[in-house]
């Protein structure tokens, strides 16, 4: 009986000793890991605080330009789509959050400071050197916003993260309105082109149409192609939609470039179709209120059409470039009983 008790106690001591050794090894590992994790947490917290302070300083410094941009987005039909660009950029970053989290944070002080100084030089150029051209001045100041954001990303987070978000930074350029010396001649040309293409489209379907400047006479009804109908608003909106889809789609680079390059002709084609349908509707509808409702609705209806066109392009590219699957011959045999 005593021998049995001694054996049990010996086994218990052995088990307890092994358990103590195992716990000691685990505690040693925990003591080694905890300091590094605590340091990593402190480092991330410090970087978050610094980034937050820099963001506050950036908004405070650029508050006049940001307020001017907001006002322009509200009152300009051609550039109203720019209001969506910052929010869409944040959404794209959110979808890439896992890839961004894997980037090593190594601030690039030298190149980041040089890039930031260059962005402020562009801002200074707009403020002082081009004082005789307010529109050009505003364009330079607005463009320096995007340059400054890119420089701060490089300065605070380094090259690896900068490369990861470089396409999103490029997408931010779509929120900047075109300079007046570019927008005015382009708008005039597009207005004439929209009128000519709409007349051609109406004549193709059999309508008796006559053009007088930017006025279309169809069935005794005069339809004026106003400056707001030149298609520039549709071009900018289509570029924003195409850019968003390209950033979200996981496709080859050449496919994305084709979709971006096709934004311009697709936008002009959709604007021509809208003008032709609007001209036909004006011969049927009676009353300025109905005409205005149809005119505005036609513009809004082009946005889903733009998205459908981009999706259709990706589908067509996949069909044209996907290699056909090899057919395998299957031999079926029947066993005779």
DOVEX-642949 format. One record per residue: x, y, z of N, C-alpha, C, O in turn; residue in three letters. Coordinates in steps of 0.2 Angstrom, whole numbers. Layout:
R_n_c1_n_c2_n_c3_ca_c1_ca_c2_ca_c3_c_c1_c_c2_c_c3_o_c1_o_c2_o_c3_rest
R_X_Y_Z_X_Y_Z_X_Y_Z_X_Y_Z_ALA
...
This chain:
R_n_c1_n_c2_n_c3_ca_c1_ca_c2_ca_c3_c_c1_c_c2_c_c3_o_c1_o_c2_o_c3_rest
R_4_-6_0_0_0_0_4_6_0_3_11_-4_UNK
R_10_6_4_14_12_5_18_13_-2_19_18_-4_UNK
R_20_7_-5_23_8_-11_19_11_-17_21_15_-21_UNK
R_13_9_-17_8_12_-22_7_19_-21_7_23_-25_UNK
R_7_21_-14_6_29_-13_12_32_-15_12_38_-18_UNK
R_18_29_-14_24_32_-16_25_33_-23_27_38_-26_UNK
R_23_28_-27_23_28_-34_18_34_-37_20_37_-42_UNK
R_12_34_-34_8_39_-36_11_46_-35_10_51_-39_UNK
R_14_47_-29_17_54_-27_22_55_-32_23_61_-34_UNK
R_26_50_-34_32_51_-38_29_53_-45_32_58_-48_UNK
R_24_50_-48_21_52_-54_18_59_-54_19_63_-59_UNK
R_15_61_-48_12_67_-48_18_73_-48_17_78_-51_UNK
R_23_71_-44_29_76_-44_32_77_-51_34_83_-53_UNK
R_32_71_-55_35_72_-61_30_76_-66_33_80_-70_UNK
R_24_75_-65_19_79_-70_20_86_-68_20_90_-72_UNK
R_20_88_-61_20_95_-59_26_98_-62_26_104_-64_UNK
R_32_94_-61_38_97_-64_38_98_-71_40_104_-73_UNK
R_35_94_-75_35_95_-82_30_101_-84_32_105_-88_UNK
R_25_102_-80_20_107_-81_24_114_-79_23_119_-82_UNK
R_28_114_-74_31_120_-72_36_122_-77_37_128_-79_UNK
R_40_117_-80_45_118_-85_41_121_-91_43_126_-94_UNK
R_35_118_-93_32_121_-99_29_128_-98_30_132_-102_UNK
R_27_129_-92_24_136_-90_30_141_-90_29_147_-93_UNK
R_36_139_-88_42_143_-88_44_145_-95_46_151_-96_UNK
R_44_140_-99_45_142_-106_41_146_-110_43_151_-113_UNK
R_34_145_-108_29_150_-111_30_157_-108_29_162_-112_UNK
R_31_158_-102_32_164_-99_38_168_-102_38_174_-103_UNK
R_43_164_-103_49_167_-106_48_170_-113_50_175_-115_UNK
R_44_166_-117_42_168_-124_38_174_-123_39_179_-127_UNK
R_33_174_-119_29_180_-118_32_186_-116_31_192_-118_UNK
R_37_185_-111_41_191_-109_46_194_-115_47_200_-115_UNK
R_48_189_-120_51_192_-126_47_195_-131_49_200_-134_UNK
R_41_193_-131_36_196_-136_33_202_-134_32_207_-138_UNK
R_31_203_-128_27_209_-125_31_215_-127_28_220_-129_UNK
R_37_216_-125_41_222_-126_40_224_-134_39_230_-135_UNK
R_41_220_-138_41_221_-145_34_224_-147_33_228_-151_UNK
R_29_220_-145_22_222_-147_21_229_-144_17_233_-147_UNK
R_23_230_-137_21_236_-134_25_242_-138_22_247_-139_UNK
R_31_241_-140_34_246_-144_31_247_-151_30_253_-153_UNK
R_29_241_-154_25_242_-161_19_246_-160_17_250_-164_UNK
R_15_245_-154_9_249_-153_10_256_-152_7_260_-154_UNK
R_16_257_-148_17_264_-147_20_268_-153_18_274_-154_UNK
R_23_264_-157_25_267_-164_19_269_-168_19_274_-171_UNK
R_14_264_-168_8_265_-173_4_271_-170_2_275_-173_UNK
R_4_271_-163_0_277_-160_4_283_-161_0_288_-163_UNK
R_10_284_-161_14_290_-162_13_292_-170_12_298_-171_UNK
R_13_287_-174_12_289_-181_5_291_-183_4_296_-187_UNK
R_0_288_-179_-7_291_-180_-8_298_-178_-11_302_-181_UNK
R_-4_299_-172_-5_306_-169_-2_311_-174_-4_316_-175_UNK
R_4_309_-176_8_314_-181_4_315_-187_3_320_-190_UNK
R_1_309_-190_-3_310_-196_-9_314_-195_-11_318_-199_UNK
R_-12_313_-189_-18_317_-188_-16_325_-187_-20_329_-190_UNK
R_-11_326_-184_-9_333_-183_-7_336_-190_-9_342_-191_UNK
R_-4_332_-194_-2_335_-201_-8_336_-205_-9_341_-209_UNK
R_-13_332_-204_-19_332_-208_-23_339_-206_-26_343_-210_UNK
R_-23_340_-199_-26_346_-197_-23_352_-199_-26_357_-202_UNK
R_-16_352_-199_-12_358_-202_-13_359_-209_-13_365_-212_UNK
R_-14_353_-213_-15_354_-220_-22_357_-222_-22_361_-226_UNK
R_-27_355_-218_-34_358_-219_-34_365_-218_-37_369_-221_UNK
R_-30_367_-212_-30_374_-210_-27_378_-215_-29_384_-217_UNK
R_-21_375_-218_-17_379_-223_-21_380_-229_-21_385_-232_UNK
R_-24_375_-231_-28_375_-238_-35_377_-237_-39_375_-242_UNK
R_-37_379_-232_-45_380_-231_-48_385_-236_-53_384_-238_UNK
R_-44_390_-238_-47_395_-243_-48_391_-250_-53_392_-253_UNK
R_-43_387_-252_-43_384_-258_-48_378_-258_-52_377_-263_UNK
R_-49_375_-252_-54_369_-252_-61_372_-252_-66_370_-255_UNK
R_-62_378_-249_-69_381_-249_-70_384_-256_-76_383_-258_UNK
R_-65_386_-259_-66_388_-266_-68_382_-271_-73_383_-275_UNK
R_-65_377_-270_-66_371_-273_-74_368_-272_-77_367_-277_UNK
R_-75_368_-266_-82_366_-264_-87_371_-267_-93_368_-270_UNK
R_-86_377_-267_-91_382_-270_-91_381_-278_-97_381_-281_UNK
R_-86_379_-281_-86_378_-288_-89_371_-290_-93_371_-295_UNK
R_-89_366_-286_-92_360_-287_-100_361_-286_-104_358_-290_UNK
R_-102_366_-282_-109_367_-281_-112_370_-287_-118_369_-289_UNK
R_-109_375_-290_-112_379_-295_-110_378_-302_-113_380_-307_UNK
R_-105_373_-303_-103_372_-310_-105_365_-312_-104_360_-309_UNK
R_-109_365_-318_-112_358_-320_-106_354_-323_-106_348_-322_UNK
R_-101_357_-326_-96_354_-329_-91_350_-324_-89_345_-326_UNK
R_-91_353_-318_-86_350_-314_-89_348_-307_-86_347_-302_UNK
R_-96_347_-307_-99_344_-301_-97_337_-299_-98_336_-294_UNK
R_-95_333_-304_-93_326_-303_-87_326_-298_-85_321_-295_UNK
R_-83_332_-298_-77_332_-294_-79_332_-287_-74_330_-283_UNK
R_-85_333_-285_-87_333_-278_-86_325_-275_-85_324_-269_UNK
R_-87_321_-280_-87_314_-278_-80_311_-277_-79_305_-274_UNK
R_-76_314_-281_-69_311_-281_-66_309_-274_-63_304_-273_UNK
R_-65_314_-270_-62_313_-263_-65_307_-259_-62_303_-256_UNK
R_-72_307_-260_-76_301_-256_-74_294_-259_-74_289_-256_UNK
R_-74_294_-266_-73_288_-270_-66_286_-268_-64_280_-268_UNK
R_-61_291_-268_-54_289_-266_-53_286_-260_-50_281_-259_UNK
R_-57_288_-255_-57_285_-248_-60_278_-248_-57_274_-245_UNK
R_-65_277_-252_-68_271_-253_-63_266_-256_-63_260_-254_UNK
R_-59_268_-261_-55_264_-264_-49_262_-259_-47_256_-259_UNK
R_-47_267_-255_-42_265_-250_-45_260_-245_-41_256_-242_UNK
R_-51_261_-243_-54_256_-238_-54_249_-241_-53_244_-238_UNK
R_-55_248_-248_-55_242_-251_-48_239_-251_-47_233_-251_UNK
R_-43_243_-251_-36_241_-251_-33_241_-244_-27_240_-243_UNK
R_-37_241_-239_-34_242_-232_-30_236_-230_-25_238_-226_UNK
R_-31_230_-232_-27_225_-230_-20_225_-233_-15_224_-230_UNK
R_-20_227_-240_-13_228_-243_-9_233_-240_-3_233_-240_UNK
R_-13_239_-239_-10_245_-236_-7_243_-229_-1_246_-227_UNK
R_-10_239_-225_-8_238_-218_-2_233_-218_2_233_-214_UNK
R_-1_230_-224_6_226_-224_12_230_-226_17_227_-226_UNK
R_11_236_-228_16_240_-230_21_242_-224_18_244_-219_UNK
R_27_242_-225_32_244_-220_32_252_-220_33_255_-225_UNK
R_31_255_-214_31_262_-213_38_264_-212_41_264_-207_UNK
R_41_267_-217_48_270_-217_48_277_-220_48_278_-226_UNK
R_47_282_-215_46_289_-218_52_291_-222_58_289_-221_UNK
R_51_294_-228_56_296_-233_57_304_-232_53_308_-235_UNK
R_61_306_-227_62_313_-225_64_317_-231_61_322_-233_UNK
R_70_315_-234_73_319_-239_68_320_-245_67_326_-247_UNK
R_66_315_-249_62_316_-255_55_318_-253_52_322_-257_UNK
R_53_317_-247_46_319_-245_46_327_-244_42_330_-246_UNK
R_52_329_-241_52_337_-240_53_340_-247_50_345_-248_UNK
R_57_337_-251_58_340_-258_52_340_-262_50_345_-265_UNK
R_48_335_-261_42_335_-265_37_340_-262_33_343_-266_UNK
R_37_341_-255_32_346_-252_34_353_-254_30_357_-255_UNK
R_41_354_-254_43_361_-256_41_362_-263_39_368_-265_UNK
R_42_357_-268_40_358_-274_32_360_-275_30_364_-279_UNK
R_28_356_-271_21_358_-271_19_365_-269_15_368_-272_UNK
R_23_367_-264_22_374_-261_25_379_-266_22_385_-266_UNK
R_30_377_-270_32_381_-275_27_382_-281_26_388_-283_UNK
R_23_377_-282_18_378_-287_12_382_-284_9_386_-288_UNK
R_11_382_-278_6_386_-275_8_393_-275_4_398_-276_UNK
R_15_394_-273_17_401_-273_17_404_-280_16_410_-281_UNK
R_18_400_-285_18_402_-292_11_405_-294_10_410_-297_UNK
R_6_401_-291_-1_403_-292_-3_409_-289_-7_413_-291_UNK
R_0_410_-283_-2_416_-278_2_423_-281_-2_428_-280_UNK
R_8_422_-283_11_429_-284_13_430_-291_13_435_-294_UNK
R_16_425_-295_19_426_-301_13_426_-307_14_430_-312_UNK
R_7_423_-306_2_424_-311_-4_428_-308_-10_426_-309_UNK
R_-2_433_-305_-7_438_-302_-12_441_-308_-17_443_-306_UNK
R_-9_441_-314_-13_445_-319_-18_440_-322_-22_442_-327_UNK
R_-18_433_-320_-22_428_-323_-26_425_-317_-23_419_-315_UNK
R_-31_427_-315_-34_424_-309_-36_416_-310_-35_412_-305_UNK
R_-38_415_-316_-40_408_-317_-34_403_-317_-35_398_-314_UNK
R_-29_405_-320_-23_401_-320_-20_401_-313_-18_395_-311_UNK
R_-21_406_-309_-18_406_-302_-22_401_-298_-19_397_-294_UNK
R_-29_401_-299_-33_396_-295_-31_389_-297_-31_385_-293_UNK
R_-30_388_-303_-29_381_-306_-22_379_-303_-22_373_-301_UNK
R_-17_383_-302_-11_381_-299_-11_380_-292_-9_375_-289_UNK
R_-15_384_-288_-16_383_-281_-20_376_-280_-18_372_-276_UNK
R_-25_375_-284_-29_369_-283_-25_363_-285_-25_358_-281_UNK
R_-21_363_-290_-16_357_-292_-11_356_-286_-9_350_-285_UNK
R_-9_361_-283_-4_360_-277_-7_356_-271_-4_354_-267_UNK
R_-14_356_-271_-17_352_-266_-15_345_-267_-13_341_-262_UNK
R_-16_342_-273_-15_335_-274_-7_334_-273_-5_329_-271_UNK
R_-3_339_-276_4_338_-275_6_337_-268_10_333_-266_UNK
R_3_342_-264_5_342_-257_3_335_-253_6_333_-249_UNK
R_-3_333_-255_-6_326_-252_-1_321_-254_1_317_-249_UNK
R_1_320_-260_6_315_-262_13_316_-258_16_311_-256_UNK
R_15_322_-258_21_323_-254_21_321_-247_26_318_-244_UNK
R_15_323_-244_15_321_-237_14_313_-236_17_311_-231_UNK
R_11_310_-240_11_302_-240_18_300_-240_20_295_-237_UNK
R_22_302_-245_29_300_-246_33_302_-239_37_298_-237_UNK
R_32_308_-237_36_310_-231_34_306_-225_39_304_-221_UNK
R_28_304_-224_26_301_-217_26_294_-218_28_290_-213_UNK
R_25_291_-224_24_283_-224_29_280_-228_30_274_-228_UNK
R_33_283_-233_38_280_-237_36_278_-243_30_279_-245_UNK
R_41_275_-247_40_273_-254_35_268_-255_31_268_-260_UNK
R_36_263_-251_32_257_-252_24_258_-252_20_256_-256_UNK
R_22_262_-247_15_264_-246_13_269_-252_8_269_-254_UNK
R_18_273_-253_17_278_-259_15_275_-265_11_277_-269_UNK
R_19_270_-267_18_266_-273_11_262_-273_8_262_-278_UNK
R_9_260_-267_3_256_-266_-3_261_-268_-8_258_-270_UNK
R_-3_267_-266_-8_272_-266_-7_277_-272_-11_282_-273_UNK
R_-2_276_-276_-1_281_-281_-6_282_-286_-8_287_-289_UNK
R_-10_276_-288_-15_277_-293_-21_281_-290_-25_284_-293_UNK
R_-22_280_-283_-27_284_-280_-26_291_-280_-30_295_-281_UNK
R_-19_293_-279_-17_300_-279_-18_303_-286_-20_308_-286_UNK
R_-17_299_-291_-18_301_-298_-25_302_-299_-27_307_-303_UNK
R_-29_298_-296_-37_299_-297_-39_305_-294_-44_308_-296_UNK
R_-36_308_-289_-38_314_-286_-37_320_-290_-41_325_-289_UNK
R_-33_319_-295_-32_325_-300_-39_326_-304_-40_332_-306_UNK
R_-44_321_-304_-50_322_-307_-55_327_-304_-60_329_-306_UNK
R_-53_329_-297_-57_333_-294_-55_341_-295_-59_345_-293_UNK
R_-50_342_-299_-47_348_-300_-50_351_-307_-50_347_-312_UNK
R_-54_356_-307_-57_359_-313_-51_361_-318_-46_362_-316_UNK
R_-53_361_-324_-49_363_-330_-47_370_-329_-52_374_-328_UNK
R_-41_372_-331_-40_379_-332_-44_383_-337_-46_379_-342_UNK
R_-46_389_-336_-50_392_-341_-48_393_-348_-52_392_-353_UNK
R_-41_393_-349_-38_394_-356_-39_387_-359_-38_387_-365_UNK
R_-40_382_-356_-41_375_-359_-49_374_-360_-51_371_-365_UNK
R_-52_375_-354_-60_374_-354_-64_377_-359_-68_375_-363_UNK
R_-62_384_-360_-66_388_-365_-66_386_-372_-71_385_-375_UNK
R_-60_385_-375_-60_383_-382_-62_375_-383_-66_374_-388_UNK
R_-61_371_-378_-64_364_-378_-71_364_-378_-74_360_-382_UNK
R_-74_368_-373_-81_369_-373_-85_371_-379_-90_369_-381_UNK
R_-82_376_-382_-84_379_-389_-84_374_-394_-89_373_-398_UNK
R_-78_370_-395_-78_365_-400_-83_359_-399_-86_357_-403_UNK
R_-84_357_-392_-88_352_-391_-95_354_-392_-99_350_-394_UNK
R_-97_360_-391_-104_363_-392_-105_362_-400_-111_360_-402_UNK
R_-101_364_-404_-102_363_-411_-102_356_-413_-106_354_-418_UNK
R_-98_352_-411_-98_345_-412_-104_341_-410_-107_337_-414_UNK
R_-107_343_-404_-113_340_-402_-119_342_-406_-123_337_-408_UNK
R_-119_348_-409_-124_350_-413_-124_346_-420_-129_343_-422_UNK
R_-118_346_-423_-117_342_-429_-119_335_-428_-122_332_-433_UNK
R_-116_332_-423_-117_324_-422_-125_323_-421_-127_318_-423_UNK
R_-128_327_-417_-135_326_-416_-139_327_-423_-144_323_-424_UNK
R_-137_332_-427_-141_333_-433_-140_327_-438_-144_324_-441_UNK
R_-134_324_-438_-132_318_-442_-136_312_-439_-139_308_-443_UNK
R_-137_311_-433_-140_306_-430_-148_306_-432_-151_301_-433_UNK
R_-151_312_-431_-158_313_-433_-159_312_-441_-164_309_-442_UNK
R_-154_314_-445_-155_313_-452_-155_306_-454_-158_303_-458_UNK
R_-151_302_-450_-150_295_-451_-156_291_-450_-158_286_-453_UNK
R_-160_293_-445_-166_290_-443_-172_292_-447_-178_290_-446_UNK
R_-171_297_-452_-176_299_-456_-180_306_-455_-185_307_-458_UNK
R_-177_310_-450_-180_316_-448_-178_322_-453_-172_322_-455_UNK
R_-182_327_-455_-180_332_-459_-177_338_-454_-181_341_-450_UNK
R_-171_339_-454_-168_343_-449_-163_348_-453_-161_347_-458_UNK
R_-163_354_-450_-159_359_-453_-155_363_-447_-158_364_-442_UNK
R_-149_364_-448_-145_367_-443_-144_374_-444_-142_376_-450_UNK
R_-144_378_-439_-143_385_-440_-138_387_-434_-141_389_-428_UNK
R_-132_387_-435_-127_388_-429_-128_382_-424_-126_377_-426_UNK
R_-129_384_-418_-130_379_-413_-138_378_-411_-140_376_-406_UNK
R_-142_379_-416_-149_378_-416_-151_372_-421_-149_373_-427_UNK
R_-155_368_-419_-158_362_-423_-165_363_-424_-169_364_-419_UNK
R_-167_364_-430_-174_365_-432_-176_358_-435_-174_355_-440_UNK
R_-181_355_-431_-184_349_-432_-191_349_-432_-194_350_-427_UNK
R_-194_347_-437_-202_347_-438_-205_354_-436_-210_354_-432_UNK
R_-202_359_-437_-204_366_-436_-203_368_-428_-205_373_-426_UNK
R_-199_364_-425_-197_366_-418_-190_367_-418_-186_364_-420_UNK
R_-188_373_-415_-181_375_-414_-179_372_-407_-181_374_-402_UNK
R_-173_369_-407_-170_366_-401_-163_369_-401_-159_367_-405_UNK
R_-162_373_-396_-155_376_-395_-151_371_-391_-152_369_-386_UNK
R_-145_370_-394_-140_367_-390_-136_372_-386_-131_375_-389_UNK
R_-137_372_-380_-134_377_-376_-127_375_-374_-125_369_-375_UNK
R_-123_380_-371_-117_378_-369_-116_373_-364_-111_369_-364_UNK
R_-121_372_-360_-122_367_-354_-123_360_-358_-121_355_-354_UNK
R_-125_360_-364_-126_353_-367_-120_351_-372_-121_347_-376_UNK
R_-114_355_-371_-109_353_-375_-106_346_-374_-102_344_-378_UNK
R_-107_343_-368_-104_337_-367_-98_337_-362_-96_331_-360_UNK
R_-96_342_-360_-90_343_-356_-92_340_-349_-88_336_-346_UNK
R_-98_341_-347_-100_338_-340_-100_331_-341_-98_327_-336_UNK
R_-102_328_-346_-103_321_-347_-96_318_-348_-94_312_-345_UNK
R_-91_321_-351_-84_319_-352_-81_318_-345_-78_313_-343_UNK
R_-81_324_-341_-78_323_-334_-82_318_-330_-78_315_-326_UNK
R_-88_317_-330_-91_312_-326_-89_305_-328_-89_301_-324_UNK
R_-89_304_-335_-87_298_-337_-80_296_-335_-78_290_-334_UNK
R_-75_301_-335_-68_299_-333_-68_297_-326_-65_293_-324_UNK
R_-73_301_-322_-73_299_-314_-76_292_-314_-73_288_-310_UNK
R_-81_290_-317_-84_283_-317_-79_278_-319_-78_273_-316_UNK
R_-76_279_-325_-71_275_-328_-65_274_-323_-62_268_-322_UNK
R_-62_279_-320_-57_279_-316_-58_275_-310_-54_271_-307_UNK
R_-64_276_-307_-66_272_-301_-67_264_-303_-64_260_-299_UNK
R_-70_262_-308_-70_255_-310_-63_252_-312_-62_247_-310_UNK
R_-59_256_-315_-52_254_-316_-48_253_-310_-45_248_-309_UNK
R_-49_257_-305_-46_256_-298_-49_250_-294_-45_247_-291_UNK
R_-55_248_-295_-58_243_-292_-57_236_-295_-57_231_-292_UNK
R_-57_236_-302_-56_230_-306_-49_227_-305_-44_231_-306_UNK
R_-49_221_-305_-43_217_-305_-42_214_-312_-43_208_-313_UNK
R_-39_219_-316_-38_217_-323_-31_219_-325_-27_222_-321_UNK
R_-29_217_-331_-22_218_-334_-22_226_-335_-27_229_-336_UNK
R_-16_229_-335_-15_236_-336_-17_238_-342_-20_243_-343_UNK
R_-16_234_-348_-18_236_-354_-26_237_-355_-28_241_-359_UNK
R_-29_232_-352_-36_233_-352_-39_239_-348_-44_242_-351_UNK
R_-36_241_-343_-38_247_-339_-36_253_-344_-40_258_-344_UNK
R_-31_253_-347_-29_259_-351_-34_259_-357_-36_265_-359_UNK
R_-36_254_-360_-41_254_-365_-48_257_-363_-51_261_-366_UNK
R_-50_255_-357_-56_258_-354_-56_265_-353_-60_269_-354_UNK
R_-50_267_-350_-49_274_-349_-49_278_-355_-52_284_-356_UNK
R_-45_276_-361_-45_279_-367_-52_280_-370_-53_284_-374_UNK
R_-56_275_-369_-63_275_-372_-68_279_-369_-73_280_-371_UNK
R_-66_282_-363_-71_286_-360_-73_292_-364_-79_294_-364_UNK
R_-68_295_-367_-70_301_-371_-75_300_-377_-80_303_-377_UNK
R_-73_295_-381_-78_293_-387_-85_291_-384_-90_292_-387_UNK
R_-85_287_-379_-91_284_-376_-95_290_-373_-101_290_-374_UNK
R_-92_295_-370_-95_301_-367_-98_305_-373_-104_307_-372_UNK
R_-95_306_-378_-97_310_-384_-103_307_-387_-108_310_-389_UNK
R_-102_300_-388_-108_296_-391_-114_297_-387_-120_298_-390_UNK
R_-113_296_-380_-119_296_-376_-122_303_-376_-129_304_-376_UNK
R_-118_308_-376_-121_315_-377_-125_316_-383_-130_320_-383_UNK
R_-122_313_-389_-126_314_-395_-132_310_-395_-137_313_-397_UNK
R_-133_305_-392_-139_301_-392_-144_305_-387_-150_305_-389_UNK
R_-141_308_-382_-146_312_-377_-149_318_-381_-155_319_-380_UNK
R_-144_321_-385_-147_327_-388_-152_325_-394_-157_329_-395_UNK
R_-151_320_-397_-155_317_-402_-162_316_-399_-167_318_-402_UNK
R_-162_312_-394_-168_310_-391_-172_316_-388_-178_316_-388_UNK
R_-168_321_-385_-171_327_-382_-174_331_-388_-180_334_-387_UNK
R_-171_331_-394_-174_335_-399_-181_332_-402_-185_336_-403_UNK
R_-181_325_-402_-187_322_-404_-192_323_-399_-198_324_-400_UNK
R_-190_323_-392_-195_324_-387_-198_331_-387_-204_332_-385_UNK
R_-194_336_-389_-197_343_-389_-202_344_-394_-206_348_-394_UNK
R_-202_339_-400_-207_340_-405_-214_337_-402_-219_338_-405_UNK
R_-213_333_-397_-219_329_-394_-222_333_-388_-228_334_-387_UNK
R_-218_334_-384_-220_337_-377_-222_344_-378_-219_348_-382_UNK
R_-226_347_-374_-229_354_-375_-228_357_-368_-231_354_-363_UNK
R_-225_362_-367_-224_365_-361_-216_365_-358_-213_360_-359_UNK
R_-214_371_-356_-207_372_-354_-206_367_-348_-200_365_-347_UNK
R_-211_366_-343_-209_362_-338_-208_355_-339_-203_352_-337_UNK
R_-212_352_-344_-210_345_-346_-204_345_-350_-200_340_-349_UNK
R_-202_350_-354_-196_350_-358_-190_350_-353_-185_347_-354_UNK
R_-190_354_-348_-185_355_-343_-184_348_-339_-178_346_-338_UNK
R_-190_345_-337_-189_339_-334_-186_333_-338_-182_330_-336_UNK
R_-188_333_-344_-185_328_-349_-178_329_-350_-174_325_-350_UNK
R_-176_336_-351_-169_338_-352_-165_336_-346_-159_333_-347_UNK
R_-167_337_-340_-163_335_-334_-163_328_-333_-157_325_-331_UNK
R_-168_324_-334_-169_317_-333_-164_314_-338_-161_309_-337_UNK
R_-164_316_-344_-159_313_-350_-152_314_-347_-148_309_-349_UNK
R_-150_319_-344_-143_320_-342_-142_315_-336_-136_312_-336_UNK
R_-146_314_-332_-145_309_-326_-145_302_-329_-141_298_-326_UNK
R_-149_301_-334_-149_294_-336_-143_292_-340_-142_286_-341_UNK
R_-139_296_-342_-132_295_-345_-127_291_-340_-123_288_-342_UNK
R_-128_293_-334_-123_290_-329_-124_282_-328_-118_279_-329_UNK
R_-130_280_-327_-130_272_-328_-128_269_-334_-125_264_-335_UNK
R_-129_273_-340_-127_271_-346_-119_271_-347_-116_266_-350_UNK
R_-116_276_-344_-109_276_-343_-106_270_-340_-101_266_-342_UNK
R_-109_268_-334_-107_262_-330_-108_256_-334_-104_251_-334_UNK
R_-114_255_-337_-115_249_-341_-110_249_-347_-108_243_-348_UNK
R_-108_254_-350_-103_254_-355_-97_252_-353_-93_248_-356_UNK
R_-94_254_-347_-88_252_-344_-88_244_-343_-83_241_-345_UNK
R_-93_242_-340_-94_235_-338_-94_231_-344_-91_225_-345_UNK
R_-98_233_-350_-98_229_-356_-91_229_-359_-90_224_-362_UNK
R_-87_234_-359_-81_234_-361_-76_229_-358_-73_225_-362_UNK
R_-76_228_-352_-73_223_-348_-75_216_-350_-71_212_-351_UNK
R_-82_216_-351_-84_209_-353_-82_207_-360_-80_201_-361_UNK
R_-82_212_-364_-80_211_-371_-72_209_-371_-70_205_-375_UNK
R_-68_213_-368_-61_211_-368_-60_205_-365_-55_201_-367_UNK
R_-64_202_-360_-62_196_-357_-64_190_-362_-61_185_-363_UNK
R_-70_191_-366_-72_187_-371_-67_186_-377_-65_181_-380_UNK
R_-64_192_-379_-59_192_-384_-52_190_-382_-48_187_-387_UNK
R_-50_190_-376_-44_188_-374_-43_182_-370_-37_179_-369_UNK
R_-48_179_-368_-48_172_-364_-47_167_-369_-51_166_-374_UNK
R_-42_163_-368_-41_157_-373_-46_152_-372_-49_150_-366_UNK
R_-49_149_-377_-54_143_-377_-51_137_-373_-45_135_-374_UNK
R_-55_134_-369_-53_128_-366_-53_122_-371_-57_122_-375_UNK
R_-48_118_-369_-47_112_-374_-52_107_-372_-54_106_-367_UNK
R_-55_105_-378_-60_99_-377_-57_93_-376_-52_91_-380_UNK
R_-59_89_-371_-57_82_-370_-61_77_-372_-68_78_-371_UNK
R_-59_72_-376_-63_67_-378_-64_62_-373_-60_60_-370_UNK
R_-71_61_-372_-73_56_-366_-75_50_-370_-80_50_-374_UNK
R_-72_44_-368_-74_38_-371_-78_34_-366_-76_33_-360_UNK
R_-84_33_-368_-89_29_-364_-89_22_-366_-91_20_-372_UNK
R_-88_17_-362_-88_10_-363_-93_7_-359_-95_9_-354_UNK
R_-96_2_-362_-102_-2_-359_-99_-9_-358_-97_-13_-363_UNK
R_-100_-12_-352_-98_-18_-351_-103_-23_-352_-109_-22_-350_UNK
R_-102_-28_-356_-107_-33_-358_-107_-38_-352_-102_-41_-350_UNK
R_-113_-40_-350_-114_-45_-345_-114_-52_-348_-115_-57_-345_UNK
